[in-house]
């Protein structure tokens, strides 16, 4: 399952010592842009850290003055004299240090939290190499291909994706193995599209593995794209889905008009199906999918998931007639509306997940089990080694995926298991 990661890495403010008003700060290179939502605010951050904050415009003036080598006291006086702005620059400096935005104080270097972070993948890939991805000719080609595929589906609905497309051969293990390989290749390109589109805007990005509930996911960390305006962030979040839809449309057109052999048509139909299933996973916005980040931008909310789950739990308690205080009661009207829209989107994601399983997952599972059992029994009865190996391949592929999920899940949540062990030891000692 492909996914995005848009998060932040922070430095513990408790580790920061107060600074003197006569101190001079040396700043790291910071990205500064106006806020998308409030003209009185600006976004300041370090792309290397993936840490971005919104601050008042007066704080931006102070940061720029600090970067010229003025002391904190001199910056405070300059703001008061020239802009009639009273600002506690010492407090601002402590916040900047805690965020990892300051390289040195009075010439003494500070620990750089960015040095502890893994580097960006494909560091040789420059914005100039991939800027063409966000130009209008690429969008025009994409729209033409999708339009042609839509017209083809209208004329030939038999080319729409179907569960029967999954098994392009009677050897179910071979079908699962090849389809998994095609899915993996497409997921890799999906994530590379996120990475390349982010790099087109100069943002660092990195691809890795994680888990979302019971899913093993490949994710691209594009936190640094916060330095770019909202329109660019939309393009980065949707880059993977645009690629997926292009693959499905191109496969349909090749099947319809290229006159390829039956085996090639079967493989293309299976590719279109597995890519469609991966796209439907993105609708599950109760997890941090690509579409979740699109919603987060559209609804102008930075804590959408946390607030949304709190609101859903509140609704659950009300349905069970238990006392519950609405967690959005103190929110502004726009924020409250955003949470409620997201709650509807979460419910829609659940419906889509259930419908996808009913329409695709369950039929594929049933047909796969029937074919695997038939191959295994006939292989053992007739001495068909390929039939036996084919059924064994199913176990290896599915077992390997589950093992990979369990390894990644344990790595990311090992503190849960340690906590459980401590509780058991405490119970034994107290008993």
GISUL-V28871 format. One record per residue. N is the residue number from 1. RES is the residue in three letters. SS is DSSP state (h for helix, s for strand, l for the rest). PHI is phi in radians with two decimals (* if undefined). OMEGA is omega as a letter, one per 20 degrees, with the letter a starting at -180 (NA if undefined). Layout:
# GISUL-V28871
((N:RES:SS:PHI:OMEGA) (N:RES:SS:PHI:OMEGA))
This chain:
# GISUL-V28871
((1:UNK:l:*:r) (2:UNK:s:-1.34:a) (3:UNK:s:-2.80:r) (4:UNK:s:-1.97:r) (5:UNK:s:-2.28:r) (6:UNK:l:-2.24:a) (7:UNK:l:-2.49:a) (8:UNK:l:-2.35:r) (9:UNK:l:-2.08:a) (10:UNK:l:-2.03:r) (11:UNK:l:-1.75:a) (12:UNK:l:-1.11:a) (13:UNK:h:-1.09:a) (14:UNK:h:-1.15:a) (15:UNK:h:-1.49:a) (16:UNK:l:-1.67:r) (17:UNK:l:-1.58:r) (18:UNK:l:-1.02:a) (19:UNK:l:-1.95:r) (20:UNK:l:-1.27:r) (21:UNK:l:-1.19:r) (22:UNK:l:-1.62:a) (23:UNK:l:-1.22:r) (24:UNK:s:-2.05:a) (25:UNK:s:-1.74:r) (26:UNK:s:-1.89:a) (27:UNK:s:-1.58:r) (28:UNK:l:-1.22:r) (29:UNK:l:-1.21:a) (30:UNK:l:-1.97:r) (31:UNK:s:-1.63:a) (32:UNK:s:-2.29:r) (33:UNK:s:-2.57:r) (34:UNK:s:-1.22:r) (35:UNK:l:-1.20:r) (36:UNK:l:-1.28:a) (37:UNK:l:-1.99:a) (38:UNK:l:-2.41:a) (39:UNK:l:-1.14:r) (40:UNK:l:-1.49:a) (41:UNK:s:-2.04:r) (42:UNK:s:-2.44:r) (43:UNK:s:-1.76:r) (44:UNK:s:-2.19:a) (45:UNK:s:-2.97:r) (46:UNK:s:-2.01:r) (47:UNK:l:-1.12:a) (48:UNK:l:-1.10:a) (49:UNK:l:-1.59:a) (50:UNK:l:1.27:a) (51:UNK:s:-1.97:a) (52:UNK:s:-2.38:r) (53:UNK:s:-2.36:r) (54:UNK:s:-1.70:a) (55:UNK:s:-2.33:r) (56:UNK:s:-1.12:a) (57:UNK:h:-1.06:r) (58:UNK:h:-1.11:r) (59:UNK:h:-1.18:r) (60:UNK:h:-1.13:r) (61:UNK:h:-1.02:a) (62:UNK:h:-1.14:r) (63:UNK:h:-1.08:r) (64:UNK:h:-1.17:r) (65:UNK:h:-1.21:r) (66:UNK:h:-1.06:a) (67:UNK:l:-1.26:r) (68:UNK:l:-1.53:r) (69:UNK:l:1.73:r) (70:UNK:l:-1.34:r) (71:UNK:s:-1.29:a) (72:UNK:h:-1.07:a) (73:UNK:h:-1.13:r) (74:UNK:h:-1.14:r) (75:UNK:h:-1.14:r) (76:UNK:h:-1.10:r) (77:UNK:h:-1.17:a) (78:UNK:h:-1.09:r) (79:UNK:h:-1.11:a) (80:UNK:h:-1.23:a) (81:UNK:h:-1.28:a) (82:UNK:h:-1.64:a) (83:UNK:h:-2.17:a) (84:UNK:l:0.93:a) (85:UNK:l:-2.02:r) (86:UNK:l:-1.68:a) (87:UNK:l:-2.48:r) (88:UNK:l:-1.38:a) (89:UNK:h:-1.20:r) (90:UNK:h:-1.11:r) (91:UNK:h:-1.15:r) (92:UNK:h:-1.05:a) (93:UNK:h:-1.09:r) (94:UNK:h:-1.11:r) (95:UNK:h:-1.15:r) (96:UNK:h:-1.10:r) (97:UNK:h:-1.15:a) (98:UNK:h:-1.10:r) (99:UNK:h:-1.43:a) (100:UNK:l:1.47:a) (101:UNK:l:-1.56:a) (102:UNK:s:-1.86:a) (103:UNK:s:-1.49:a) (104:UNK:s:-2.73:r) (105:UNK:s:-2.12:a) (106:UNK:l:0.93:r) (107:UNK:l:1.43:r) (108:UNK:s:-1.60:a) (109:UNK:s:-1.10:r) (110:UNK:l:-1.77:r) (111:UNK:l:-0.99:a) (112:UNK:l:-1.74:r) (113:UNK:h:-1.08:r) (114:UNK:h:-1.17:a) (115:UNK:h:-1.17:a) (116:UNK:h:-1.55:a) (117:UNK:l:-1.53:r) (118:UNK:l:-1.14:a) (119:UNK:l:-1.26:r) (120:UNK:l:-1.28:r) (121:UNK:l:-1.32:a) (122:UNK:l:0.86:a) (123:UNK:l:-1.09:r) (124:UNK:l:-1.30:a) (125:UNK:l:-1.34:a) (126:UNK:l:-1.71:r) (127:UNK:h:-0.95:a) (128:UNK:h:-1.13:r) (129:UNK:h:-1.25:a) (130:UNK:h:-2.17:a) (131:UNK:h:-1.11:r) (132:UNK:h:-1.10:a) (133:UNK:h:-1.12:a) (134:UNK:h:-1.87:r) (135:UNK:l:-1.62:a) (136:UNK:h:-1.14:r) (137:UNK:h:-1.05:r) (138:UNK:h:-1.15:r) (139:UNK:h:-1.09:a) (140:UNK:h:-1.13:r) (141:UNK:h:-1.10:r) (142:UNK:h:-1.04:a) (143:UNK:h:-1.17:r) (144:UNK:h:-1.13:a) (145:UNK:h:-1.10:r) (146:UNK:h:-1.14:r) (147:UNK:h:-1.12:r) (148:UNK:h:-1.13:r) (149:UNK:h:-1.16:r) (150:UNK:h:-1.08:r) (151:UNK:h:-1.13:r) (152:UNK:h:-1.17:r) (153:UNK:h:-1.09:r) (154:UNK:h:-1.12:a) (155:UNK:h:-1.41:a) (156:UNK:l:-2.29:a) (157:UNK:h:-1.09:r) (158:UNK:h:-1.17:r) (159:UNK:h:-1.54:r) (160:UNK:l:-1.14:a) (161:UNK:l:-1.10:a) (162:UNK:l:-2.42:r) (163:UNK:h:-1.00:a) (164:UNK:h:-1.18:r) (165:UNK:h:-1.19:a) (166:UNK:h:-1.13:a) (167:UNK:l:-1.75:a) (168:UNK:l:-1.48:r) (169:UNK:l:-2.50:r) (170:UNK:l:-1.26:r) (171:UNK:l:-1.45:a) (172:UNK:h:-1.12:r) (173:UNK:h:-1.11:r) (174:UNK:h:-1.11:r) (175:UNK:h:-1.07:r) (176:UNK:h:-1.11:a) (177:UNK:h:-1.10:a) (178:UNK:h:-1.18:r) (179:UNK:h:-1.11:r) (180:UNK:h:-1.12:r) (181:UNK:h:-1.12:r) (182:UNK:h:-1.12:r) (183:UNK:h:-1.06:a) (184:UNK:h:-1.13:r) (185:UNK:h:-1.11:a) (186:UNK:h:-1.14:r) (187:UNK:h:-1.06:r) (188:UNK:h:-1.07:r) (189:UNK:h:-1.20:r) (190:UNK:h:-0.95:a) (191:UNK:h:-1.23:r) (192:UNK:h:-1.12:r) (193:UNK:h:-1.16:r) (194:UNK:h:-1.04:a) (195:UNK:h:-1.07:a) (196:UNK:h:-1.16:r) (197:UNK:h:-1.18:r) (198:UNK:h:-1.09:a) (199:UNK:h:-1.15:r) (200:UNK:h:-1.06:r) (201:UNK:l:-1.78:r) (202:UNK:l:1.37:a) (203:UNK:l:-1.62:r) (204:UNK:l:-1.25:a) (205:UNK:l:-2.72:a) (206:UNK:s:-2.57:a) (207:UNK:s:-1.83:r) (208:UNK:s:-2.73:r) (209:UNK:s:-1.86:r) (210:UNK:s:-2.72:r) (211:UNK:s:-2.25:r) (212:UNK:s:-2.25:a) (213:UNK:l:0.94:a) (214:UNK:l:-1.70:a) (215:UNK:s:-1.77:r) (216:UNK:s:-1.52:a) (217:UNK:s:-2.21:r) (218:UNK:s:-1.73:a) (219:UNK:s:-2.24:r) (220:UNK:s:-2.02:r) (221:UNK:s:-1.44:a) (222:UNK:l:-2.08:a) (223:UNK:h:-0.95:a) (224:UNK:h:-1.14:a) (225:UNK:h:-1.22:r) (226:UNK:h:-1.09:r) (227:UNK:h:-1.27:a) (228:UNK:l:-1.68:r) (229:UNK:l:-1.20:a) (230:UNK:h:-1.02:r) (231:UNK:h:-1.01:r) (232:UNK:h:-1.16:r) (233:UNK:h:-1.13:r) (234:UNK:h:-0.98:a) (235:UNK:h:-1.09:r) (236:UNK:h:-1.14:a) (237:UNK:h:-1.13:a) (238:UNK:h:-1.66:a) (239:UNK:h:-1.05:a) (240:UNK:h:-1.14:r) (241:UNK:h:-1.17:r) (242:UNK:h:-1.09:r) (243:UNK:h:-1.11:a) (244:UNK:h:-1.02:a) (245:UNK:h:-1.14:r) (246:UNK:h:-1.15:r) (247:UNK:h:-1.12:r) (248:UNK:h:-1.09:a) (249:UNK:h:-1.13:a) (250:UNK:h:-1.13:r) (251:UNK:h:-1.08:r) (252:UNK:h:-1.08:a) (253:UNK:h:-1.15:r) (254:UNK:h:-1.16:r) (255:UNK:h:-1.11:a) (256:UNK:h:-1.32:a) (257:UNK:h:-2.18:a) (258:UNK:l:-1.48:a) (259:UNK:l:1.13:a) (260:UNK:l:-1.39:r) (261:UNK:l:-1.05:a) (262:UNK:h:-1.05:r) (263:UNK:h:-1.11:r) (264:UNK:h:-1.13:r) (265:UNK:h:-1.07:r) (266:UNK:h:-1.11:r) (267:UNK:h:-1.15:r) (268:UNK:h:-1.15:r) (269:UNK:h:-1.14:r) (270:UNK:h:-1.15:r) (271:UNK:h:-1.06:r) (272:UNK:h:-1.05:a) (273:UNK:h:-1.16:a) (274:UNK:h:-1.17:r) (275:UNK:h:-1.23:r) (276:UNK:h:-1.04:r) (277:UNK:h:-1.09:r) (278:UNK:h:-1.19:r) (279:UNK:h:-1.18:r) (280:UNK:h:-1.13:r) (281:UNK:h:-1.09:a) (282:UNK:l:-1.20:r) (283:UNK:l:-1.29:a) (284:UNK:l:-1.35:a) (285:UNK:l:-1.33:r) (286:UNK:l:-1.30:r) (287:UNK:l:-1.99:a) (288:UNK:l:-1.47:r) (289:UNK:l:-1.60:r) (290:UNK:h:-0.99:a) (291:UNK:h:-1.23:r) (292:UNK:h:-1.08:a) (293:UNK:h:-1.23:r) (294:UNK:h:-1.10:r) (295:UNK:h:-1.07:a) (296:UNK:h:-1.01:r) (297:UNK:h:-1.23:a) (298:UNK:h:-1.11:a) (299:UNK:l:-1.53:r) (300:UNK:l:1.01:a) (301:UNK:l:-2.26:a) (302:UNK:l:-1.67:r) (303:UNK:l:-2.17:a) (304:UNK:h:-1.08:a) (305:UNK:h:-1.15:a) (306:UNK:h:-1.06:r) (307:UNK:h:-1.16:a) (308:UNK:h:-1.14:r) (309:UNK:h:-1.17:r) (310:UNK:h:-1.08:r) (311:UNK:h:-1.20:r) (312:UNK:h:-1.14:r) (313:UNK:h:-1.10:r) (314:UNK:h:-1.08:r) (315:UNK:h:-1.11:r) (316:UNK:h:-1.07:r) (317:UNK:h:-1.17:r) (318:UNK:h:-1.16:r) (319:UNK:h:-1.08:r) (320:UNK:l:-1.48:r) (321:UNK:l:1.03:r) (322:UNK:l:-1.89:a) (323:UNK:l:-1.10:a) (324:UNK:l:-2.75:r) (325:UNK:l:-1.71:a) (326:UNK:l:-1.06:a) (327:UNK:l:-1.19:r) (328:UNK:l:-1.70:a) (329:UNK:l:-1.04:a) (330:UNK:l:-1.60:a) (331:UNK:l:-1.36:r) (332:UNK:l:-1.17:a) (333:UNK:h:-0.97:a) (334:UNK:h:-1.11:a) (335:UNK:h:-1.17:r) (336:UNK:h:-1.12:r) (337:UNK:h:-1.12:r) (338:UNK:h:-1.07:a) (339:UNK:h:-1.11:a) (340:UNK:h:-1.26:r) (341:UNK:h:-1.10:r) (342:UNK:h:-1.13:r) (343:UNK:h:-1.06:r) (344:UNK:h:-1.13:r) (345:UNK:h:-1.12:r) (346:UNK:h:-1.09:r) (347:UNK:h:-1.09:r) (348:UNK:h:-1.07:r) (349:UNK:h:-1.07:r) (350:UNK:h:-1.13:r) (351:UNK:h:-1.07:r) (352:UNK:h:-1.11:r) (353:UNK:h:-1.07:r) (354:UNK:h:-1.17:r) (355:UNK:h:-1.14:r) (356:UNK:h:-1.12:r) (357:UNK:h:-1.14:a) (358:UNK:h:-1.19:a) (359:UNK:h:-1.48:a) (360:UNK:h:-2.15:a) (361:UNK:h:-1.06:a) (362:UNK:h:-1.15:r) (363:UNK:h:-1.04:r) (364:UNK:h:-1.14:r) (365:UNK:h:-1.09:a) (366:UNK:h:-1.11:a) (367:UNK:h:-1.12:r) (368:UNK:h:-1.13:r) (369:UNK:h:-1.11:a) (370:UNK:h:-1.08:a) (371:UNK:h:-1.15:a) (372:UNK:h:-1.13:r) (373:UNK:h:-1.13:r) (374:UNK:h:-1.12:r) (375:UNK:h:-1.13:a) (376:UNK:h:-1.18:a) (377:UNK:h:-1.17:a) (378:UNK:h:-1.20:r) (379:UNK:h:-1.16:r) (380:UNK:h:-1.20:a) (381:UNK:h:-1.26:a) (382:UNK:h:-1.77:a) (383:UNK:l:1.28:r) (384:UNK:l:-1.46:a) (385:UNK:h:-1.10:a) (386:UNK:h:-1.08:r) (387:UNK:h:-1.11:r) (388:UNK:h:-1.18:r) (389:UNK:h:-1.11:r) (390:UNK:h:-1.08:r) (391:UNK:h:-1.16:r) (392:UNK:h:-1.12:a) (393:UNK:h:-1.06:r) (394:UNK:h:-1.03:a) (395:UNK:h:-1.10:a) (396:UNK:h:-1.16:a) (397:UNK:h:-1.17:a) (398:UNK:h:-1.16:r) (399:UNK:h:-1.15:r) (400:UNK:h:-1.14:r) (401:UNK:h:-1.12:r) (402:UNK:h:-1.14:r) (403:UNK:h:-1.10:r) (404:UNK:h:-1.09:r) (405:UNK:h:-1.08:a) (406:UNK:h:-1.11:r) (407:UNK:h:-1.13:a) (408:UNK:h:-1.17:r) (409:UNK:h:-1.09:r) (410:UNK:h:-1.13:a) (411:UNK:h:-1.08:a) (412:UNK:h:-1.50:a) (413:UNK:h:-2.23:a) (414:UNK:h:-1.11:r) (415:UNK:h:-1.12:r) (416:UNK:h:-1.08:a) (417:UNK:h:-1.21:r) (418:UNK:h:-1.14:r) (419:UNK:h:-1.12:r) (420:UNK:h:-1.10:r) (421:UNK:h:-1.15:r) (422:UNK:h:-1.08:r) (423:UNK:h:-1.15:r) (424:UNK:h:-1.13:r) (425:UNK:h:-1.12:r) (426:UNK:h:-1.11:r) (427:UNK:h:-1.16:r) (428:UNK:h:-1.15:a) (429:UNK:h:-1.15:a) (430:UNK:h:-1.29:r) (431:UNK:l:-1.41:NA))
